Amino acid sequence: MRERVCGLLMTALYGAGRQSEALTTYHTTSHLLRQRLGVNPSPELRQVHERILSGRLQLPQGVGRETGGRRPVSPQAPAQLPAALPSLVGREREQEQVERLADEAEASSSVAVCVVGGMAGVGKTAFATATAHRLAERFPDGQLFADLQGAGPGAEPRNPAGVLVDFLQSLGVRSEAIPETTQARALMFRGLLGKRRMLVVLDNAWNTDQLKDLLPGGPGSMAIVTSRMQLHALVAAYQALPLTLLPLSQDDARSFLARRLGASRTAAEPEAVDRIIRCAGRLPLALANVAARAAYRPQMRLTSLADEYAPSEHDILDAFTSEEDPVLDVRASIARSYHQLDSEAASLFRALGARPSDMFAASDAADTAAQPEQRVRQTLPRLIHAHLISEVGPGRYSWNRLVAAFAAEQARLSRPEVPDQSRRT
């Protein structure tokens, strides 16, 4: 509890490139002072702490950093990225954009933020994970990963305070030294990353408020965020690069199935492959569902499999249902986006499902919903925001056939049942 000794120890640890231990020392002493004496740390000790957090602590003359003046390498370099797919099909152009962003951030000593958006099942997490693995060597101080559960099955979005606890522990901060408030944890997190080059992947974000305390603040670091929502505030405030993933092209969808089922098997039945791709709406999640089923039935012809995936439009989603894993269930995946809509947007979505078509105009949507066109034009952006429809031109919209099938299903479910007149007595 001798504050001068504590300050000297913090300075020595910082000078040796052990910033996280210096911060832990402060929080341990601060906790003891409050618990045993009922006092806060002195202004002098708080000043040492703040300067370590901001990287502005001046060392005594003649004392150099253990790293020879260079940025200290973290004694703990977390490597938390999930396993990447053996090969990511397509997305080369998008990956090149992220790599250019990382290059620009490194050259300008700024923080880079990329927001990866797109509809349910389009492969946002797979893209972010694969891209992060490609960039990992550029960030020698490690990679952090968190699923924020903004679109997870049956889960509430994660509180940033809990995510910060995980991140701080990964960076070597002992549990008892972690501050109680979210603001203090965020300050410590940014301080620890201030002199490091780290890659932070934040998957399934709910909104910008959930993210603001989890983004790195130090120059040269980078964050890759995925979300089903368009995070306009993040793009505006942090100059984040927005990337919207679309369903795979026809050629990429063929390559997707060929890599998973074998090129010889898909080449033998090209027409069946194209039928499967059409039924799957070129969505990676739906194609992965097909590939998994086909992999367990290697003797089955793809033509027979295509017949299974080509029921009537009324029950096409049944073919892509997975009772074993809700993450692979296309209907459940789209439903999570649908349930995030407000009542007015959900009502318009169902109305569009009553007469689904691949392309429609705002005037068509107004006629279908029996609402004034101006009101519909104000509601359609909320469906775009949730990546349930896409704007392909002024007042022109489109949506994926599986999303359209889900909308039609919701429209049928929302209709009041008509009494059976034959059973009247």
C-alpha positions as CSV (number, residue, x, y, z in Angstrom):
1,M,0.0,0.0,0.0
2,R,3.0,2.3,-0.3
3,E,1.9,4.4,-3.3
4,R,5.4,5.7,-4.2
5,V,6.8,2.2,-4.4
6,C,3.7,1.2,-6.4
7,G,4.4,4.1,-8.9
8,L,8.0,3.1,-9.2
9,L,7.1,-0.5,-9.9
10,M,4.6,0.5,-12.5
11,T,7.2,2.7,-14.2
12,A,9.7,-0.1,-14.2
13,L,7.3,-2.6,-15.6
14,Y,6.2,-0.1,-18.3
15,G,9.9,0.6,-19.1
16,A,10.4,-3.2,-19.5
17,G,7.6,-3.4,-22.1
18,R,5.3,-5.1,-19.6
19,Q,2.4,-2.7,-19.8
20,S,-0.4,-5.1,-18.8
21,E,1.5,-6.0,-15.5
22,A,2.0,-2.3,-14.8
23,L,-1.8,-1.7,-15.1
24,T,-2.5,-4.8,-13.0
25,T,-0.2,-3.5,-10.3
26,Y,-2.2,-0.2,-10.2
27,H,-5.6,-1.9,-9.9
28,T,-4.4,-4.3,-7.2
29,T,-3.1,-1.4,-5.1
30,S,-6.2,0.7,-5.8
31,H,-8.4,-2.2,-4.6
32,L,-6.4,-2.6,-1.4
33,L,-6.5,1.1,-0.6
34,R,-10.3,1.3,-1.0
35,Q,-10.9,-2.0,0.8
36,R,-8.6,-1.5,3.8
37,L,-8.3,2.3,4.2
38,G,-11.4,3.6,2.4
39,V,-9.4,6.0,0.3
40,N,-8.7,6.4,-3.4
41,P,-5.3,6.4,-5.0
42,S,-3.4,9.6,-4.8
43,P,-3.5,12.1,-7.7
44,E,0.2,11.3,-8.4
45,L,-0.4,7.5,-8.7
46,R,-3.5,8.1,-10.8
47,Q,-1.4,10.3,-13.2
48,V,1.1,7.5,-13.6
49,H,-1.8,5.1,-14.4
50,E,-3.3,7.5,-17.0
51,R,0.0,8.1,-18.7
52,I,0.6,4.4,-19.0
53,L,-2.8,3.9,-20.5
54,S,-2.2,6.6,-23.1
55,G,1.4,5.5,-23.7
56,R,2.7,9.0,-22.7
57,L,4.7,8.0,-19.5
58,Q,8.1,9.6,-19.6
59,L,10.8,7.3,-18.3
60,P,13.7,8.7,-16.2
61,Q,16.6,10.1,-18.1
62,G,19.0,7.4,-19.2
63,V,16.5,4.6,-18.9
64,G,15.5,2.9,-22.2
65,R,12.8,0.5,-23.1
66,E,13.9,-3.1,-23.1
67,T,13.0,-3.3,-26.7
68,G,15.6,-0.7,-27.7
69,G,13.0,2.1,-28.3
70,R,10.8,0.0,-30.5
71,R,7.2,-0.9,-29.7
72,P,7.2,-3.6,-27.1
73,V,5.9,-7.0,-28.2
74,S,3.2,-8.3,-25.9
75,P,4.3,-11.1,-23.7
76,Q,1.0,-12.7,-24.5
77,A,-0.2,-12.8,-28.1
78,P,-3.7,-14.3,-28.1
79,A,-4.7,-16.3,-31.2
80,Q,-8.4,-16.6,-30.8
81,L,-9.6,-16.9,-34.5
82,P,-11.9,-19.9,-35.2
83,A,-10.7,-22.5,-37.7
84,A,-11.0,-21.2,-41.2
85,L,-12.6,-23.2,-44.0
86,P,-10.1,-25.2,-46.1
87,S,-11.0,-22.9,-49.0
88,L,-13.2,-19.9,-49.4
89,V,-15.0,-19.9,-52.7
90,G,-15.3,-16.6,-54.4
91,R,-15.0,-13.3,-52.5
92,E,-11.6,-12.6,-53.9
93,R,-12.5,-9.0,-54.7
94,E,-13.8,-8.4,-51.2
95,Q,-10.7,-9.9,-49.6
96,E,-8.5,-7.6,-51.7
97,Q,-10.5,-4.6,-50.5
98,V,-9.9,-5.6,-46.8
99,E,-6.2,-6.2,-47.5
100,R,-5.9,-2.7,-49.1
101,L,-7.6,-1.3,-46.0
102,A,-5.0,-3.0,-43.8
103,D,-2.2,-1.7,-45.9
104,E,-3.5,1.9,-45.7
105,A,-3.9,1.7,-42.0
106,E,-0.4,0.5,-41.5
107,A,1.0,3.2,-43.8
108,S,-0.9,6.0,-42.1
109,S,-0.7,4.6,-38.5
110,S,-4.5,4.7,-38.1
111,V,-7.1,2.2,-36.9
112,A,-8.9,0.3,-39.7
113,V,-12.5,-0.9,-39.3
114,C,-14.3,-3.1,-41.9
115,V,-18.0,-3.9,-41.6
116,V,-19.1,-7.1,-43.4
117,G,-22.9,-7.2,-44.0
118,G,-25.3,-9.3,-46.0
119,M,-28.4,-11.4,-45.7
120,A,-28.8,-14.5,-43.5
121,G,-26.7,-17.4,-44.7
122,V,-24.5,-15.5,-47.1
123,G,-21.3,-16.5,-45.4
124,K,-20.3,-13.4,-43.4
125,T,-18.6,-15.3,-40.5
126,A,-16.8,-17.6,-42.9
127,F,-15.5,-14.6,-44.9
128,A,-14.4,-12.7,-41.8
129,T,-12.6,-15.7,-40.4
130,A,-10.9,-16.6,-43.6
131,T,-9.8,-13.0,-44.2
132,A,-8.6,-12.6,-40.7
133,H,-6.4,-15.7,-41.1
134,R,-4.9,-14.2,-44.2
135,L,-4.1,-11.0,-42.4
136,A,-2.9,-12.6,-39.1
137,E,0.8,-12.3,-39.8
138,R,0.5,-8.5,-40.1
139,F,-0.6,-8.3,-36.5
140,P,2.2,-9.8,-34.4
141,D,0.6,-8.9,-31.1
142,G,-2.3,-11.3,-31.7
143,Q,-5.9,-11.7,-32.7
144,L,-9.0,-11.4,-30.6
145,F,-12.4,-12.9,-31.5
146,A,-15.8,-12.5,-30.0
147,D,-19.3,-13.7,-31.1
148,L,-21.5,-10.8,-30.0
149,Q,-24.6,-13.0,-30.6
150,G,-26.6,-10.3,-32.4
151,A,-28.1,-12.9,-34.6
152,G,-27.5,-16.1,-32.6
153,P,-30.2,-18.8,-32.2
154,G,-32.0,-18.3,-29.0
155,A,-29.5,-15.9,-27.4
156,E,-29.5,-12.3,-26.3
157,P,-26.9,-9.9,-27.7
158,R,-23.8,-10.0,-25.5
159,N,-23.1,-7.1,-23.1
160,P,-19.9,-5.3,-24.1
161,A,-18.8,-5.4,-20.4
162,G,-18.6,-9.2,-20.4
163,V,-16.7,-9.2,-23.7
164,L,-14.2,-6.7,-22.3
165,V,-13.6,-9.1,-19.3
166,D,-12.7,-11.9,-21.8
167,F,-10.5,-9.6,-23.8
168,L,-8.6,-8.2,-20.8
169,Q,-8.0,-11.7,-19.4
170,S,-6.7,-12.8,-22.8
171,L,-4.3,-9.9,-22.6
172,G,-2.9,-11.0,-19.3
173,V,-5.0,-8.9,-16.8
174,R,-5.9,-10.8,-13.7
175,S,-9.6,-11.1,-12.8
176,E,-9.2,-9.1,-9.6
177,A,-7.5,-6.2,-11.4
178,I,-10.3,-5.8,-14.0
179,P,-12.3,-2.6,-13.2
180,E,-16.0,-2.8,-12.4
181,T,-17.5,-0.3,-14.9
182,T,-17.7,-0.8,-18.6
183,Q,-16.1,2.6,-19.2
184,A,-13.1,1.8,-17.1
185,R,-12.7,-1.6,-18.7
186,A,-12.8,0.0,-22.2
187,L,-10.2,2.5,-21.1
188,M,-7.9,-0.3,-19.9
189,F,-8.5,-2.3,-23.1
190,R,-7.6,0.6,-25.4
191,G,-4.6,1.4,-23.2
192,L,-3.3,-2.2,-23.5
193,L,-3.8,-2.1,-27.3
194,G,-2.3,1.4,-27.6
195,K,1.2,0.3,-28.4
196,R,0.3,-3.0,-30.1
197,R,-0.8,-4.1,-33.5
198,M,-3.8,-6.4,-33.1
199,L,-6.6,-7.7,-35.1
200,V,-10.0,-7.8,-33.5
201,V,-12.9,-9.8,-35.1
202,L,-16.4,-9.0,-33.7
203,D,-18.9,-11.4,-35.2
204,N,-22.7,-11.0,-35.3
205,A,-22.9,-7.4,-34.0
206,W,-26.3,-6.1,-33.0
207,N,-25.7,-2.4,-33.4
208,T,-23.0,0.3,-33.1
209,D,-23.6,0.9,-29.4
210,Q,-22.5,-2.7,-28.8
211,L,-19.3,-2.1,-30.6
212,K,-18.0,1.3,-29.6
213,D,-16.1,0.0,-26.5
214,L,-14.7,-3.0,-28.2
215,L,-12.9,-1.3,-31.1
216,P,-9.1,-0.9,-30.8
217,G,-7.8,2.6,-30.5
218,G,-4.1,2.2,-31.2
219,P,-2.5,3.0,-34.5
220,G,-2.0,0.0,-36.8
221,S,-4.7,-2.2,-35.3
222,M,-7.7,-3.4,-37.2
223,A,-11.3,-4.6,-36.5
224,I,-13.4,-6.8,-38.7
225,V,-17.1,-6.6,-37.8
226,T,-19.9,-8.7,-39.2
227,S,-23.6,-7.9,-38.8
228,R,-26.9,-8.5,-40.4
229,M,-27.8,-4.9,-39.9
230,Q,-26.4,-1.9,-41.9
231,L,-24.2,-0.1,-39.3
232,H,-24.4,3.4,-40.7
233,A,-23.3,5.0,-37.5
234,L,-20.1,2.9,-37.4
235,V,-19.3,3.9,-41.0
236,A,-19.9,7.5,-40.3
237,A,-18.1,7.8,-37.0
238,Y,-15.1,5.5,-37.7
239,Q,-14.9,5.8,-41.5
240,A,-15.4,2.0,-41.6
241,L,-15.3,0.2,-44.9
242,P,-18.7,-1.3,-45.6
243,L,-18.7,-4.6,-47.5
244,T,-22.0,-6.2,-48.5
245,L,-21.7,-9.9,-49.5
246,L,-24.1,-11.1,-52.1
247,P,-25.1,-14.7,-52.9
248,L,-22.5,-16.6,-54.9
249,S,-22.3,-16.3,-58.6
250,Q,-23.4,-19.3,-60.6
251,D,-19.8,-20.3,-61.3
252,D,-18.7,-19.8,-57.7
253,A,-21.7,-21.9,-56.5
254,R,-20.7,-24.7,-58.9
255,S,-17.1,-24.5,-57.5
256,F,-18.5,-24.6,-53.9
257,L,-20.3,-27.9,-54.6
258,A,-17.4,-29.3,-56.6
259,R,-14.9,-28.7,-53.8
260,R,-17.2,-30.3,-51.2
261,L,-18.5,-33.2,-53.3
262,G,-15.7,-33.8,-55.7
263,A,-15.2,-32.3,-59.2
264,S,-15.9,-35.7,-60.9
265,R,-19.2,-36.1,-59.2
266,T,-20.5,-32.7,-60.0
267,A,-19.1,-32.7,-63.6
268,A,-21.1,-35.9,-64.3
269,E,-24.4,-34.3,-63.6
270,P,-24.2,-30.6,-64.5
271,E,-27.9,-30.1,-64.9
272,A,-28.7,-31.5,-61.5
273,V,-26.0,-29.2,-60.0
274,D,-27.6,-26.2,-61.6
275,R,-31.1,-27.2,-60.3
276,I,-29.7,-27.6,-56.7
277,I,-28.0,-24.2,-57.0
278,R,-31.3,-22.6,-58.1
279,C,-33.2,-24.2,-55.2
280,A,-30.5,-23.0,-52.8
281,G,-30.7,-19.4,-54.0
282,R,-26.9,-19.5,-54.4
283,L,-26.6,-19.1,-50.6
284,P,-23.5,-20.7,-49.1
285,L,-25.5,-21.8,-46.0
286,A,-28.1,-23.6,-48.1
287,L,-25.4,-25.1,-50.4
288,A,-23.5,-26.3,-47.4
289,N,-26.7,-28.0,-46.2
290,V,-27.0,-29.8,-49.5
291,A,-23.3,-30.8,-49.6
292,A,-23.5,-32.3,-46.1
293,R,-26.5,-34.4,-47.0
294,A,-24.8,-35.5,-50.3
295,A,-21.6,-36.3,-48.5
296,Y,-23.4,-38.9,-46.4
297,R,-25.0,-40.5,-49.4
298,P,-22.0,-40.9,-51.9
299,Q,-23.9,-43.5,-54.0
300,M,-26.9,-41.3,-54.5
301,R,-27.2,-39.5,-57.9
302,L,-27.3,-35.8,-57.8
303,T,-30.4,-35.8,-60.0
304,S,-32.3,-37.7,-57.2
305,L,-30.9,-35.2,-54.7
306,A,-32.1,-32.3,-56.8
307,D,-35.6,-33.8,-56.9
308,E,-35.6,-33.7,-53.1
309,Y,-34.6,-30.1,-53.1
310,A,-37.2,-29.0,-55.7
311,P,-40.6,-29.3,-53.9
312,S,-43.3,-26.7,-54.4
313,E,-42.6,-23.1,-53.5
314,H,-44.8,-23.5,-50.5
315,D,-42.5,-25.9,-48.7
316,I,-39.1,-25.3,-50.3
317,L,-37.6,-24.2,-46.9
318,D,-38.4,-27.6,-45.5
319,A,-35.6,-29.0,-47.7
320,F,-33.1,-26.8,-46.0
321,T,-34.2,-27.4,-42.4
322,S,-31.7,-28.9,-39.9
323,E,-33.1,-30.2,-36.7
324,E,-29.7,-31.3,-35.5
325,D,-28.0,-27.8,-35.7
326,P,-30.1,-24.6,-35.8
327,V,-27.1,-22.7,-37.2
328,L,-27.5,-24.7,-40.5
329,D,-31.3,-24.2,-40.6
330,V,-32.0,-21.7,-43.4
331,R,-35.5,-21.0,-42.2
332,A,-34.4,-20.3,-38.7
333,S,-31.6,-18.1,-40.0
334,I,-33.9,-16.0,-42.0
335,A,-36.4,-15.9,-39.1
336,R,-33.8,-14.3,-36.8
337,S,-33.6,-11.3,-39.2
338,Y,-37.4,-11.2,-39.6
339,H,-38.0,-11.1,-35.8
340,Q,-35.7,-8.1,-35.5
341,L,-38.1,-6.0,-37.6
342,D,-40.5,-3.5,-36.0
343,S,-44.2,-4.3,-36.5
344,E,-44.7,-2.0,-39.5
345,A,-41.7,-3.4,-41.4
346,A,-42.8,-7.0,-40.5
347,S,-46.3,-6.3,-41.8
348,L,-44.9,-4.9,-45.1
349,F,-42.6,-7.9,-45.4
350,R,-45.5,-10.3,-45.0
351,A,-47.6,-8.3,-47.5
352,L,-44.8,-8.6,-50.1
353,G,-44.8,-12.4,-49.4
354,A,-48.4,-12.7,-50.3
355,R,-47.5,-12.0,-54.0
356,P,-43.7,-12.7,-54.1
357,S,-41.7,-11.9,-57.2
358,D,-38.0,-11.6,-57.8
359,M,-38.1,-7.9,-58.6
360,F,-40.6,-5.3,-57.6
361,A,-41.1,-1.5,-57.5
362,A,-42.1,0.7,-54.6
363,S,-45.4,1.3,-56.3
364,D,-45.9,-2.5,-56.6
365,A,-45.2,-2.9,-52.9
366,A,-47.7,-0.1,-52.1
367,D,-50.4,-1.8,-54.1
368,T,-49.7,-5.2,-52.5
369,A,-49.7,-3.8,-49.0
370,A,-52.7,-1.5,-49.7
371,Q,-50.8,1.4,-48.3
372,P,-49.8,4.9,-49.6
373,E,-46.7,4.7,-51.7
374,Q,-45.0,7.4,-49.6
375,R,-45.5,5.4,-46.4
376,V,-44.1,2.2,-48.1
377,R,-41.1,4.1,-49.3
378,Q,-40.3,5.1,-45.7
379,T,-40.7,1.5,-44.6
380,L,-38.7,-0.3,-47.3
381,P,-35.3,1.0,-46.0
382,R,-35.9,-0.9,-42.8
383,L,-36.1,-4.1,-44.8
384,I,-32.9,-3.1,-46.6
385,H,-31.3,-2.3,-43.3
386,A,-31.9,-5.9,-42.2
387,H,-30.6,-7.3,-45.5
388,L,-34.0,-8.9,-46.3
389,I,-34.3,-7.0,-49.6
390,S,-31.8,-5.1,-51.8
391,E,-32.3,-1.9,-53.7
392,V,-31.1,-2.5,-57.3
393,G,-32.1,0.9,-58.7
394,P,-34.1,4.0,-57.8
395,G,-37.4,2.6,-56.4
396,R,-36.5,-0.9,-57.6
397,Y,-36.0,-3.8,-55.2
398,S,-35.1,-7.5,-55.3
399,W,-34.8,-10.4,-52.8
400,N,-33.4,-13.9,-52.6
401,R,-35.9,-16.6,-53.5
402,L,-35.5,-18.3,-50.1
403,V,-36.3,-15.0,-48.4
404,A,-39.3,-14.6,-50.6
405,A,-40.4,-18.1,-49.7
406,F,-40.1,-17.3,-46.0
407,A,-42.1,-14.1,-46.5
408,A,-44.8,-16.1,-48.3
409,E,-44.8,-18.6,-45.5
410,Q,-45.3,-15.8,-42.9
411,A,-48.0,-14.3,-45.0
412,R,-49.9,-17.6,-45.0
413,L,-49.4,-18.0,-41.2
414,S,-50.7,-14.5,-40.5
415,R,-54.0,-15.0,-42.4
416,P,-57.0,-15.7,-40.2
417,E,-58.4,-19.2,-40.5
418,V,-61.6,-19.5,-42.5
419,P,-64.2,-21.5,-40.6
420,D,-65.2,-24.8,-42.2
421,Q,-68.9,-24.2,-43.3
422,S,-69.5,-27.9,-43.7
423,R,-69.1,-28.5,-40.0
424,R,-71.8,-26.0,-39.0
425,T,-74.8,-27.5,-37.2
